[in-house]
Amino acid sequence: MKIHFIGIGGTAIGPLALIAKQAGYNVSGSDKQGSAYIEYLRSQGITDIYTGESREDLAEMHRQQSIDLVVHSSAVSIENPNHPEIAFARDNNIRTAKRDELLNKIIKDNKLKLIAVAGTHGKTTTTAMIIWLFKHLGLPASYSVGAKIPYGDMGHYDDHSKYFIYECDEFDRNFLAFHPYISIITGIDYDHQEQYPDIEDYRGAFRQFLGQSEHKIVWQEDIRSSSLKADDNLVIVDKFDDQYKILNTLSILGLVNRRDALQAIIAVHKITKEPLDKLATIMNGFPGVSRRFEKITENLYSDYAHTIPKIKGCLQLSTEVSKDIVIVYEPLTNRRQYFIRDEYKTLFKDVKQLYWVPSYLAREDPAQPVITPQEFIDRIEAPKNKEAAELNESLKLKIREHLQKGDIVVCLSGGGGNSLDEWLRQNF
C-alpha cells in the first residue's frame, strides 16, 4: 500500500509517516518547504519527498507508482479546502484521510492497545514521560509524540509492542476518532475557541472522549468542572489521595511537570503493576523534551507555552530557577488572541521585564485585523517594564545584556518555522 503524506515535515504528520514506514507501508511525502526534519526522514528511508505541495508533482509521483491513500493534517484542509494535492486526489479517485484514520488502522491491524494522552496542556510532556518509563522498564512500545525527545524518534513503531502511546489532540475534534484502552486527561481549560463555540461544547467533547475510553485517569478538579461521571474504570487524581504523595518525591522542575509526571506514573503503574516509588525514581531521571523550558544557552530558555494556563505554569517553573525573570512573548495565532487578550492584564506582573513580539500567524481569519505588540502592551496593567519588540538586532542585544546581568530570559514561542524559537536558535 502506497501512502502519500501532505505536510510531512510537521510534528504530527512526520512522525506518523515514519511509523507507517516502519510498519511496512510504502511512504512518500510533500511539504511547503524543506527542513532538517525532512532530511532526517530521508535518512530513515523515506526518500520520495518533494517541496512545494503542487498538483503536478503529486501527479508525477502517482504516475511512477499508484498512490492508494493521501494523508493530511486537519490544518491543511482547514487552511485550504481546495489544496492542490487534495484536489488531485479527489479528481483521481484516490482516498484521502486525516491522520487519525491511518493511525486507527495501524492500531487495529496490529492489535495494539491505545494509551491516549489528551488535555488542553501537558499532553506532549506526559506522553514523553510514559515513553520514558516504558523504555526504562524494558517494555517495547510504539508511539507518537509532538516534540523531539532525546531518547528516541518523535514517532516509532515496534513489531513487538502491545501498546501505542499517543499524544491525542482535541484540535478539530481529532481525539474523538479514537477508542483508547486507557486515557489520561492532563487538564481541561477552554481552547480552540474557533472550533468549540463555548466552554460547555469543549467540555462535552472531553466527556464524549472519556466515554469512548475503557480506562481513564483524570484530575479531581476536571471531574468537578466538567461534570464528568465517576465509574469503576475511572482513577481520580486528588491531592488528598495517597497516590498524590508520590508527587512530593519528584525532583523535576515545575509544578506542572510534576503533576504530569504523577499522571504518567499512575498510568504505567496501572498497566504494569510496578511499584509507584520505583516509577518515581525512574521519572526523576527524565531529561525533558524540546521547547518545554529547553535551555538554548546559559540562562536562556525556550518554551512552547501559548495558552494562559501554560504560561502560568511556565512562570511558576521559572521562579524555581530565579527571581530575576525576563519574558519574551510571541503569541500563537492572531485568532486565539481575540478570545484571551483580556486575560493578559496582570499575567506577567511578577517578571522583571517583558518584551512582546508579533504574533505567530497560522490558519488566520482574514476578516480579523492583526493585533500589534504595541496594542497588547497598551492594554496590560503590569509589569512596569514592558515594551513592544521585533525579532531584530535590537532585541538580540537586549537579551544579551540581560544574560550578562545574570537574569534568566524565558522566550515563550508557539510557532514553528520563522518563529521566535527558530530565531533564538539562529542567534544564540
N, C-alpha and C positions, 0 to 999 in steps of 0.2 A: 504494500500500500504506500503510495507516494503522497506526502503531506507537505503543503507549502505554508509557511508562517509569515504573515504580514507584520512588520514591526519587530523583527527577530532580535533587534538589539535592545529591546525593552526588558525591564526587570521581571515581568511576568511571562511574556511570550518567549524570550530567550531561554530561560531555564526549562520551560515546557518543551521547546524544540530539542534540547539536549536530552531530556527524559525520553522523548519519543525515539530519538536516535538510539539510545541505549536499550530501549525496549524492543528494537528490531525494525522500526519503520524507516522508510526511505524519506529523507528530510531535505527540504530546500527552504530558502527564505529571502526576504527583502526588507529594506528599511529606507527611511528618508535620507540617512547619512551613515557614513562609516563610523566605527568606534573601536576602542580597544576590546570591548566585549565581543564584537563581531569577529575580530581577529582571533580571539580565544576560541570561539565556536568553530572557526575554520580549523584551528589546530586540533580540535576534538573530532574532526572528520566531517563536519557539516560544511562542505566546500562550495556548494551551489548557492551562493548568496550574492545578490546584486543590490546596488543602492539606486534609489530613485522612485521605487514603487510605481512603475509605469505599466500600462496595459501591454505595451509592445514587448517589454522584457518578459512579462509573465507568459505571453503568447508564445514566445520563442522557447521558453523553458517547457511549456506544455507540449510544444511540437516535438522537442527532443525526447521527452518521456511524459506520458499522460499523467496529469495530476488528478488524484482521487478526492482530495479534500483540501480546502483553503481555510486556515485557522487565523483568526484576527482577534485583537482585544476589543473590549466594549468601546474604548476611546476612539478607535478607528472609525467604527460605524456611526458613533455619535457625532464626531467631528465632521465627517463627510459621508452621508448615506450613499452618495454616488462615487465613492472611492474607485479609481480606475481598475484596480485589481479585483475588487469585489464585483464590479460591473462586468468585467471579463468573465469571471467565474459564473456569474448568473447567466450571461449570454451564451455560455458554452456548456451549460448543464453540469457544472462542477459544484459539488456540495460545499457550502460554506458553514462555518460554525465558530462560535466563540470558544475560548479556551476550556470552559467548564465541560462542554460536550466531549472533547477529546480526553480530558483528564478522567471523566467518569468512565469512559470506555476502557482506558488503561487500568483503572482500579477494578472494574468488573471483570475484564478478561483475565486478570492475574489474581483474582480472588483476594484482593488486599482489603484490610480494614482501615478506614479513613480516620486519622486523628486530625480534626479541624480546629484551627485557632482563629476565632473571629472576635470582633470588637472594634470600637472606634479608635482605640490607641493601644499600643503594646503588642500588636499581632506579630510583627517581624521579630522582635526580641524574644517573645515567648516561644515562637516556632523554632528559632535558632537554639534556644535553651533546651528544648525537648530533643532536638537533633544531637546536641552536645551530650546529653545524658545517655541517649541510645548508643552513641559511639563509645563512650567510656564504659558502658556495660557490655560492650561487645555484641550488641544486637544489630543485625542488618536492618537497614531502613531505606525506603525510597522517600523522597521529599522534594518540596519546592518552597523556597523562602525568598522574600522580596528584597534581599540585600546581600552584599558579599560577606562571606564568613571566612575566617582564617583557617578553618579545619575541614573545608570541602567546597564543592561547587554550589552555586545557587540552586541548581536542580540536579537530582541524581536518581537513577533507577537501579535497584539491586535485585537480581533474579531470586535471591534467597530471602527477601524481605516478606514479612507478613503484614506490615503496616505501611501506610503512606501518610507522612506528616505534611500538612498543608496549611499555608497562610491563606485563610479563606475570607476574601474581601466582600464587604457589603455593597461596594460601588456597583451601580446598575443592577442591584439585587443578585449579583453573581452567586452569592453563597446559597441562595435558595435552590440551586440546581443539585445540591448535594444532600446525601443522607448518611451522615457520619456515624461511625461506631462510637466515637467519643468527641464531644465538642467542649472547647474551653472558651468562655466569654471573658475577655480581658477588661471590659468596661463598656458601658453604653452611654455615650454623650452625643447629642444631636449633631449630625454632619451630613454632607452631600444634600444640602437643602434644595438644590435644583432638581433632585430626583425624588426626594421624600417631602411632600408638601408641608408636613407638620411633624412635630416630635412624636405624636402618637402613631403615625404611619411608620416612622422609623423604628420605634419600639415594637410595633406589630410585626415587622419583618423579622426581628430577632426572636419574637415568640414563635413565629412560624418555623424559623430555622431550628430552634431548640425542640420543637415538636417533631421535627424530622430526624432528630438525633437519638441514638439508643441510650447513650450515657452523656452527662453534661456536668461541667464544673463552672459555677457562677458565683460571683461575689454577692454577699447578702444585700448590699445597697442596690444592686441591679435587680435582684429579685423584688425588692420593695418598690423601686421607682418604676419598673416596667411591668408590674403586676404579673410576674411570672408565677406559675403554679408549681408547687413542690410535688415531687413524686419519688418513688423508691430508687430511681436511677439518677437522681439529682444530688450532687455534692455541693452543699452551700458553704462557701468560704467566709468565715466570720472571725473578727478579731477576738472573740470570746471563746473560740474553739481551741482545743489542744493543738490541732494541726498548725494554728497560726503562730504558735511559739517557735516553730522552725524558722520563721522569718527573722527572728531575733538572733539566730545563729549565722545568718548570712553576712558576708563582708563585702558584697557587691555595692558599688556606689549608687546612690539614688534610691529613694523610697519606691518610686515607680518600678525600678528594675528589680528591687527585692520582692515587690508584690507579684511581678511577672514570674520571677523565679519560683515563688511559692506555688503558684498555679501549675507551673511546669513540673515541679516535684510531685505534687499531688496526683497529676495525671499519670506520670510514669510509675509512681507507687501503685496506683490502681491497676495498671496494666501488668506490671512485673512483680508486684508484692515485695520489691526491695525496700529495706528499712528507710524511713524518712531521713534519719540522721546520716545515713550513708549517701543518699542522694544529695543532701545539703552539702556534704563535704566535697563531692564531685562538682557541684554547682559553684562553689567558691573559687574554682579554677577557671570559670567561664571567661573567655577572652574578649567577649563583646562582638558587635557586628559593625559594619561600616556605617558611618553617618549617624550613629547613635552615641553622642558625646565622644566622637572619634578625635583623637589628638592628631592634628596636622603637623604641628611643631610645638616646641615647649610653650605651654600656656595658651595655645591657640587650638580651639575645638570647633568641629562642625557637627551640627545636629539637625535631624530631619523634622523637628517639631514645627507643626504648621496649623494645629488647632489649639484652641485655648487650653484645654486640659493637658495637651502635650507640652505646650510652652510652660505652663505652671510646673509640670513635672521636671522639665529641664532646668528651670530656675532653681527649684529646690535642690536638685542634684548639684548644681553649680555652687550652692552655699556650703556643700560638704567639702569643696575644694578650696574656696577662697571667699573672703568678704568683699574683695575688690573686683567686681564683675562688670565687664563691658559687653554689651549686646549689639551685634549687627543683625538686623532682621530683614529678611526677604519674604514677604507674604506669598503663599502659594495660591495662585489664580485670583484674578480680579473679581470673578463672580462670587467666590466664597466671602470676600471682604464685605459685600453688601449685607450679609447676614450677621457678621461678627464684629463689625467695626466699632460698635458701642462698647464692646467688652474689653477694649484696649485701654480705656481711660486711665486706670491705675495698675494695669497688669505688670508694668516694668518699674514700679515705684521704688523698688529697693536696689536698683542697679546704679552703678557709678556714672555710666554714660550709655546713651542709646543712639545708634546710627540706623536710620530707616532707609532702605534702598528700594528701587522699584519692584513691584510685584512680578513674580514669575508667571507668565501668561500661558495658558493651555486650555483648549476647548472653551473659549470665551463666548459670551453673548455679545454680538456686535452692537446691540442696542444700549449696552451699559457703558457709560464713559469710564475710562480707566482712572481710578483714584490715585493721585500722585503722592509721593512720600511727604511732601510739604502739607498736603491736606490732612494726612494722618497725624503728623506732628502737631498741627494746629488744633486738632480735636482732643488729643490726650492731655491729661492733667499732670502726669508725672512720668518720668523723673524730671528734675530741674534741668539737667544737662541732656539735651536731646537735639538732634538735627537731621534734616533730610540729607541723603548722600547718594553718590553714584559709585558704580564699580570702576574706579579710576585710580590714577596715581595718588591723588589727594587722600583717598580713603586708605590706600596701601600704606602711606606714610604715617597716618594717624594710628593705624593698627600697630605698626612697628613701634611707635612712641609708647603706646600703652604696654606692649610686651616688655619694652626696656624698663618701664617703671615697676614691673612685677605684677601688673593687672592680669587677670585671665580674660581672654576675649572669646566669647562664645557666639558663633555665627549660626543663626537659625535659617536654614535654606531647604525649601521643599522641592526645588526644581531639579532638573537633570542637566542636559546639555546647555551650555551658556548661562548656567545659574551661578549664584553666589558660591556654592560649594565648588564648582569647577574652577571659578576664578581664584578661590583660595589655593587650590592645589597647583594652579599655574604660577602663582606669585609667591607662595610661601613653602 
